[in-house]
Amino acid sequence: MSKDCRLSRNYRQTIYGSKDAVFELLCPERETEWLNGWSYKMIYSESGLAEKGCVFKTKNDFGSYQWVMTRYDHLEYVIQFVKFIPGEMIVIIDIGLSECDRQTTYCDITYTYTAIEDAYIEKMHNENTQDIFNGHMKLWEDSLNYYLQTGQLLK
């Protein structure tokens, strides 16, 4: 494998809500409330919500994925997911929240992609350019902000 098998993307969202309000929404179950098209199946969670060790899967037009929540720290406002794209890639998603002011939260997101076969390196780079990544993060940011303002799903 070459060094090209790894790719990282970063984005800072500005969310108009408290850290606590935002943190609670970063959950596979709660995400159904604010992200249009989000669908998942819980495999394991003691609480039924986000927690360390939570396992779930998703399926969309791009494929089927398995997820593990490897960190869920409400005291530090840090979450980490590992997303498995069978046979192709592993994606580590790190999310950290910091307070801008009492009602504004910075959400710093890093996606670290690793192609597990040389055959997927080019695909990984082509499908995850900075512009494409920024577009996904902006949609997520807009969706969260809309939900926090209106209590409704952005369509």
DAMOHU-V243315 format. One record per residue. N is the residue number from 1. RES is the residue in one letter. PSI is psi in whole degrees, 0 to 359 (999 if undefined). Layout:
# DAMOHU-V243315
n->{N | N}
res->{RES | RES}
psi->{PSI | PSI}
This chain:
# DAMOHU-V243315
n->{1 | 2 | 3 | 4 | 5 | 6 | 7 | 8 | 9 | 10 | 11 | 12 | 13 | 14 | 15 | 16 | 17 | 18 | 19 | 20 | 21 | 22 | 23 | 24 | 25 | 26 | 27 | 28 | 29 | 30 | 31 | 32 | 33 | 34 | 35 | 36 | 37 | 38 | 39 | 40 | 41 | 42 | 43 | 44 | 45 | 46 | 47 | 48 | 49 | 50 | 51 | 52 | 53 | 54 | 55 | 56 | 57 | 58 | 59 | 60 | 61 | 62 | 63 | 64 | 65 | 66 | 67 | 68 | 69 | 70 | 71 | 72 | 73 | 74 | 75 | 76 | 77 | 78 | 79 | 80 | 81 | 82 | 83 | 84 | 85 | 86 | 87 | 88 | 89 | 90 | 91 | 92 | 93 | 94 | 95 | 96 | 97 | 98 | 99 | 100 | 101 | 102 | 103 | 104 | 105 | 106 | 107 | 108 | 109 | 110 | 111 | 112 | 113 | 114 | 115 | 116 | 117 | 118 | 119 | 120 | 121 | 122 | 123 | 124 | 125 | 126 | 127 | 128 | 129 | 130 | 131 | 132 | 133 | 134 | 135 | 136 | 137 | 138 | 139 | 140 | 141 | 142 | 143 | 144 | 145 | 146 | 147 | 148 | 149 | 150 | 151 | 152 | 153 | 154 | 155}
res->{M | S | K | D | C | R | L | S | R | N | Y | R | Q | T | I | Y | G | S | K | D | A | V | F | E | L | L | C | P | E | R | E | T | E | W | L | N | G | W | S | Y | K | M | I | Y | S | E | S | G | L | A | E | K | G | C | V | F | K | T | K | N | D | F | G | S | Y | Q | W | V | M | T | R | Y | D | H | L | E | Y | V | I | Q | F | V | K | F | I | P | G | E | M | I | V | I | I | D | I | G | L | S | E | C | D | R | Q | T | T | Y | C | D | I | T | Y | T | Y | T | A | I | E | D | A | Y | I | E | K | M | H | N | E | N | T | Q | D | I | F | N | G | H | M | K | L | W | E | D | S | L | N | Y | Y | L | Q | T | G | Q | L | L | K}
psi->{146 | 171 | 339 | 351 | 353 | 139 | 135 | 144 | 141 | 150 | 141 | 118 | 148 | 113 | 130 | 76 | 165 | 159 | 319 | 316 | 317 | 314 | 317 | 333 | 349 | 72 | 138 | 324 | 311 | 333 | 334 | 337 | 332 | 347 | 109 | 128 | 353 | 128 | 140 | 166 | 121 | 129 | 315 | 130 | 127 | 323 | 343 | 357 | 188 | 136 | 157 | 133 | 355 | 135 | 131 | 170 | 155 | 159 | 131 | 192 | 341 | 342 | 189 | 139 | 149 | 142 | 145 | 131 | 110 | 345 | 136 | 92 | 98 | 334 | 323 | 351 | 50 | 137 | 145 | 133 | 152 | 124 | 126 | 124 | 99 | 129 | 352 | 304 | 154 | 134 | 124 | 126 | 114 | 131 | 128 | 133 | 140 | 150 | 125 | 310 | 184 | 333 | 16 | 130 | 134 | 134 | 103 | 123 | 132 | 127 | 126 | 111 | 137 | 117 | 133 | 355 | 141 | 327 | 342 | 0 | 310 | 316 | 317 | 314 | 320 | 323 | 353 | 43 | 164 | 321 | 316 | 314 | 313 | 322 | 316 | 317 | 323 | 319 | 315 | 314 | 312 | 320 | 315 | 314 | 319 | 314 | 315 | 330 | 319 | 341 | 13 | 163 | 133 | 123 | 999}
